[in-house]
Amino acid sequence: MIRADAPTATRRSLLAAGGGAVAALVAGCGGEAEPATRLRFATGAVGGPYNAFGRALARAAGAGAQRLEVVPLATAASVDNLRRLDAGRRSSR
């Protein structure tokens, strides 16, 4: 049962409370952004079609909302890529 003298929530007080909650959430989002996840992408020789695709993929990932950084890595093509995977190498020469 609601008492007659109990305080009631007015539209203004509800809007103020909601606005305060939104402001608190936005303030929490303004800090340091998490570092981007880095993906090294073996592309084959510079000037080749796979290298061009890798560069386009890097641009598209950089333009997205996700924190993903694609780093195209020019290699000596398929055999070199497989050798790098087998050896566990993750960086360029």
TIRO-2110 file (N, C-alpha, C; in Angstrom, 1 decimal):
// TIRO-2110
0.8, -1.2, 0.0, N, 1, A
0.0, 0.0, 0.0, CA, 1, A
0.9, 1.2, 0.0, C, 1, A
0.6, 2.2, -0.8, N, 2, A
1.4, 3.5, -0.9, CA, 2, A
0.8, 4.5, 0.0, C, 2, A
1.6, 5.1, 0.8, N, 3, A
1.1, 6.1, 1.7, CA, 3, A
0.9, 7.4, 1.0, C, 3, A
-0.1, 8.2, 1.4, N, 4, A
-0.4, 9.4, 0.7, CA, 4, A
0.7, 10.5, 0.9, C, 4, A
1.5, 10.4, 1.9, N, 5, A
2.5, 11.4, 2.1, CA, 5, A
3.9, 10.9, 1.6, C, 5, A
4.0, 9.8, 1.0, N, 6, A
5.2, 9.2, 0.5, CA, 6, A
5.7, 10.1, -0.7, C, 6, A
7.0, 10.3, -0.8, N, 7, A
7.5, 11.1, -2.0, CA, 7, A
7.3, 10.3, -3.3, C, 7, A
6.9, 11.0, -4.3, N, 8, A
6.7, 10.4, -5.6, CA, 8, A
7.8, 10.8, -6.5, C, 8, A
8.1, 9.9, -7.5, N, 9, A
9.1, 10.2, -8.5, CA, 9, A
8.5, 11.0, -9.6, C, 9, A
9.1, 12.2, -9.8, N, 10, A
8.6, 13.0, -10.8, CA, 10, A
9.3, 12.8, -12.1, C, 10, A
8.8, 13.2, -13.2, N, 11, A
9.4, 13.0, -14.5, CA, 11, A
10.8, 13.7, -14.5, C, 11, A
10.9, 14.9, -13.9, N, 12, A
12.2, 15.6, -13.8, CA, 12, A
13.2, 14.8, -13.0, C, 12, A
12.8, 14.2, -11.9, N, 13, A
13.8, 13.5, -11.0, CA, 13, A
14.2, 12.2, -11.7, C, 13, A
13.3, 11.6, -12.5, N, 14, A
13.7, 10.4, -13.2, CA, 14, A
14.7, 10.7, -14.3, C, 14, A
14.4, 11.8, -15.0, N, 15, A
15.3, 12.2, -16.1, CA, 15, A
16.7, 12.6, -15.6, C, 15, A
16.7, 13.3, -14.4, N, 16, A
18.0, 13.7, -13.8, CA, 16, A
18.8, 12.4, -13.4, C, 16, A
18.1, 11.5, -12.8, N, 17, A
18.8, 10.2, -12.4, CA, 17, A
19.3, 9.5, -13.6, C, 17, A
18.5, 9.4, -14.7, N, 18, A
18.9, 8.7, -15.9, CA, 18, A
20.1, 9.4, -16.6, C, 18, A
20.0, 10.8, -16.6, N, 19, A
21.1, 11.5, -17.2, CA, 19, A
22.4, 11.4, -16.4, C, 19, A
22.3, 11.3, -15.1, N, 20, A
23.5, 11.1, -14.2, CA, 20, A
24.1, 9.7, -14.5, C, 20, A
23.2, 8.7, -14.7, N, 21, A
23.7, 7.3, -15.0, CA, 21, A
24.4, 7.3, -16.3, C, 21, A
23.9, 7.9, -17.3, N, 22, A
24.5, 8.0, -18.6, CA, 22, A
25.8, 8.7, -18.6, C, 22, A
25.9, 9.8, -17.9, N, 23, A
27.1, 10.6, -17.7, CA, 23, A
28.2, 9.7, -17.0, C, 23, A
27.8, 9.0, -16.0, N, 24, A
28.8, 8.1, -15.3, CA, 24, A
29.3, 7.0, -16.3, C, 24, A
28.5, 6.5, -17.1, N, 25, A
28.9, 5.4, -18.0, CA, 25, A
29.8, 6.0, -19.1, C, 25, A
29.5, 7.2, -19.6, N, 26, A
30.3, 7.8, -20.6, CA, 26, A
31.7, 8.2, -20.0, C, 26, A
31.7, 8.7, -18.8, N, 27, A
33.0, 9.1, -18.2, CA, 27, A
33.8, 7.9, -18.0, C, 27, A
33.3, 6.7, -17.7, N, 28, A
34.0, 5.5, -17.6, CA, 28, A
34.6, 5.0, -18.9, C, 28, A
34.0, 5.4, -20.0, N, 29, A
34.5, 5.0, -21.3, CA, 29, A
35.6, 5.9, -21.8, C, 29, A
35.9, 7.0, -21.2, N, 30, A
36.8, 8.0, -21.7, CA, 30, A
38.2, 7.7, -21.4, C, 30, A
38.5, 6.7, -20.6, N, 31, A
39.9, 6.4, -20.2, CA, 31, A
40.8, 5.8, -21.3, C, 31, A
41.9, 5.3, -21.0, N, 32, A
42.8, 4.7, -21.9, CA, 32, A
42.1, 3.6, -22.6, C, 32, A
42.2, 3.5, -23.9, N, 33, A
41.7, 2.4, -24.7, CA, 33, A
42.6, 1.2, -24.6, C, 33, A
42.0, 0.1, -24.7, N, 34, A
42.8, -1.2, -24.6, CA, 34, A
43.7, -1.2, -25.9, C, 34, A
44.9, -1.8, -25.7, N, 35, A
45.7, -1.9, -26.9, CA, 35, A
45.1, -2.8, -28.0, C, 35, A
45.4, -2.5, -29.2, N, 36, A
44.8, -3.3, -30.3, CA, 36, A
45.4, -4.7, -30.3, C, 36, A
44.6, -5.6, -30.8, N, 37, A
45.1, -7.0, -31.0, CA, 37, A
45.8, -6.9, -32.3, C, 37, A
47.0, -7.4, -32.3, N, 38, A
47.9, -7.4, -33.5, CA, 38, A
47.9, -8.7, -34.2, C, 38, A
47.6, -8.7, -35.5, N, 39, A
47.6, -9.9, -36.3, CA, 39, A
48.6, -9.7, -37.4, C, 39, A
49.7, -10.6, -37.5, N, 40, A
50.6, -10.5, -38.6, CA, 40, A
50.1, -11.4, -39.7, C, 40, A
50.1, -10.9, -40.9, N, 41, A
49.4, -11.6, -42.0, CA, 41, A
50.5, -11.8, -43.1, C, 41, A
51.0, -13.0, -43.3, N, 42, A
52.0, -13.3, -44.3, CA, 42, A
51.3, -13.2, -45.7, C, 42, A
51.9, -12.3, -46.5, N, 43, A
51.3, -12.0, -47.8, CA, 43, A
52.0, -12.4, -49.1, C, 43, A
53.2, -12.9, -49.0, N, 44, A
53.9, -13.1, -50.2, CA, 44, A
54.7, -11.9, -50.6, C, 44, A
55.2, -11.9, -51.8, N, 45, A
56.2, -10.9, -52.3, CA, 45, A
55.5, -9.5, -52.4, C, 45, A
56.2, -8.5, -52.2, N, 46, A
55.7, -7.1, -52.4, CA, 46, A
55.4, -7.0, -53.9, C, 46, A
54.2, -6.4, -54.1, N, 47, A
53.8, -6.2, -55.5, CA, 47, A
52.9, -7.3, -56.0, C, 47, A
52.9, -8.4, -55.3, N, 48, A
52.0, -9.6, -55.7, CA, 48, A
50.6, -9.4, -55.3, C, 48, A
49.7, -10.3, -55.8, N, 49, A
48.3, -10.1, -55.5, CA, 49, A
48.0, -10.4, -54.0, C, 49, A
48.7, -11.3, -53.4, N, 50, A
48.4, -11.6, -51.9, CA, 50, A
48.9, -10.5, -51.1, C, 50, A
50.0, -9.8, -51.5, N, 51, A
50.5, -8.7, -50.7, CA, 51, A
49.5, -7.5, -50.8, C, 51, A
48.9, -7.3, -52.0, N, 52, A
47.9, -6.3, -52.2, CA, 52, A
46.7, -6.6, -51.3, C, 52, A
46.3, -7.9, -51.3, N, 53, A
45.1, -8.3, -50.5, CA, 53, A
45.4, -8.0, -49.0, C, 53, A
46.6, -8.3, -48.6, N, 54, A
47.0, -8.1, -47.2, CA, 54, A
47.0, -6.7, -46.8, C, 54, A
47.4, -5.8, -47.7, N, 55, A
47.4, -4.4, -47.4, CA, 55, A
46.0, -3.9, -47.3, C, 55, A
45.1, -4.4, -48.3, N, 56, A
43.7, -4.0, -48.2, CA, 56, A
43.0, -4.5, -47.0, C, 56, A
43.3, -5.7, -46.5, N, 57, A
42.8, -6.2, -45.3, CA, 57, A
43.2, -5.4, -44.1, C, 57, A
44.4, -4.9, -44.1, N, 58, A
44.9, -4.1, -43.0, CA, 58, A
44.2, -2.8, -43.0, C, 58, A
43.9, -2.2, -44.1, N, 59, A
43.2, -0.9, -44.2, CA, 59, A
41.8, -1.1, -43.7, C, 59, A
41.1, -2.2, -44.1, N, 60, A
39.7, -2.4, -43.7, CA, 60, A
39.6, -2.7, -42.2, C, 60, A
40.6, -3.5, -41.7, N, 61, A
40.6, -3.7, -40.2, CA, 61, A
40.8, -2.5, -39.5, C, 61, A
41.7, -1.6, -39.9, N, 62, A
42.0, -0.3, -39.3, CA, 62, A
40.8, 0.6, -39.3, C, 62, A
39.9, 0.5, -40.3, N, 63, A
38.8, 1.4, -40.4, CA, 63, A
37.6, 0.9, -39.6, C, 63, A
37.7, -0.3, -39.1, N, 64, A
36.6, -0.9, -38.3, CA, 64, A
36.5, -0.4, -36.9, C, 64, A
35.5, -0.8, -36.2, N, 65, A
35.3, -0.3, -34.8, CA, 65, A
36.1, -1.2, -33.9, C, 65, A
36.4, -2.4, -34.3, N, 66, A
37.2, -3.3, -33.4, CA, 66, A
38.6, -2.8, -33.2, C, 66, A
39.2, -3.1, -32.1, N, 67, A
40.6, -2.8, -31.9, CA, 67, A
41.5, -3.9, -32.5, C, 67, A
41.6, -4.0, -33.8, N, 68, A
42.4, -5.0, -34.5, CA, 68, A
43.4, -4.3, -35.4, C, 68, A
44.6, -4.7, -35.3, N, 69, A
45.7, -4.1, -36.2, CA, 69, A
46.2, -5.3, -37.0, C, 69, A
46.0, -5.2, -38.3, N, 70, A
46.6, -6.3, -39.2, CA, 70, A
47.9, -5.7, -39.8, C, 70, A
48.9, -6.5, -39.6, N, 71, A
50.3, -6.0, -40.1, CA, 71, A
50.6, -7.0, -41.3, C, 71, A
50.6, -6.5, -42.5, N, 72, A
51.0, -7.3, -43.7, CA, 72, A
52.5, -7.6, -43.6, C, 72, A
52.9, -8.8, -43.8, N, 73, A
54.2, -9.2, -43.7, CA, 73, A
54.7, -9.9, -45.0, C, 73, A
55.5, -9.1, -45.8, N, 74, A
56.0, -9.7, -47.1, CA, 74, A
56.9, -10.8, -46.8, C, 74, A
56.6, -11.9, -47.6, N, 75, A
57.4, -13.1, -47.4, CA, 75, A
57.8, -13.6, -48.8, C, 75, A
58.5, -14.7, -48.9, N, 76, A
59.0, -15.3, -50.2, CA, 76, A
57.9, -16.3, -50.7, C, 76, A
56.7, -16.1, -50.3, N, 77, A
55.5, -16.8, -50.8, CA, 77, A
55.3, -18.1, -50.0, C, 77, A
54.5, -19.0, -50.5, N, 78, A
53.9, -20.2, -49.8, CA, 78, A
54.9, -21.0, -49.0, C, 78, A
56.0, -21.4, -49.7, N, 79, A
57.0, -22.3, -49.0, CA, 79, A
57.6, -21.5, -47.8, C, 79, A
57.9, -20.3, -48.0, N, 80, A
58.4, -19.5, -46.9, CA, 80, A
57.4, -19.3, -45.7, C, 80, A
56.1, -19.1, -46.1, N, 81, A
55.1, -19.0, -45.1, CA, 81, A
55.0, -20.3, -44.3, C, 81, A
55.0, -21.4, -45.0, N, 82, A
54.9, -22.7, -44.3, CA, 82, A
56.1, -22.9, -43.4, C, 82, A
57.3, -22.6, -43.8, N, 83, A
58.5, -22.7, -43.0, CA, 83, A
58.4, -21.8, -41.8, C, 83, A
57.9, -20.6, -41.9, N, 84, A
57.7, -19.7, -40.8, CA, 84, A
56.7, -20.2, -39.8, C, 84, A
55.6, -20.8, -40.3, N, 85, A
54.7, -21.4, -39.4, CA, 85, A
55.3, -22.6, -38.6, C, 85, A
56.0, -23.4, -39.3, N, 86, A
56.6, -24.6, -38.7, CA, 86, A
57.6, -24.2, -37.7, C, 86, A
58.4, -23.1, -38.0, N, 87, A
59.4, -22.7, -37.0, CA, 87, A
58.8, -21.8, -35.9, C, 87, A
57.6, -21.4, -36.0, N, 88, A
57.0, -20.5, -35.0, CA, 88, A
57.4, -19.1, -35.1, C, 88, A
58.0, -18.7, -36.2, N, 89, A
58.4, -17.3, -36.3, CA, 89, A
57.3, -16.4, -36.5, C, 89, A
57.3, -15.3, -35.7, N, 90, A
56.1, -14.3, -35.8, CA, 90, A
56.5, -13.0, -36.2, C, 90, A
57.7, -12.7, -36.6, N, 91, A
58.1, -11.4, -37.0, CA, 91, A
58.9, -11.4, -38.3, C, 91, A
59.0, -10.2, -38.9, N, 92, A
59.7, -10.2, -40.1, CA, 92, A
61.2, -10.3, -39.9, C, 92, A
62.0, -10.5, -40.9, N, 93, A
63.4, -10.6, -40.8, CA, 93, A
64.1, -9.4, -40.4, C, 93, A
END
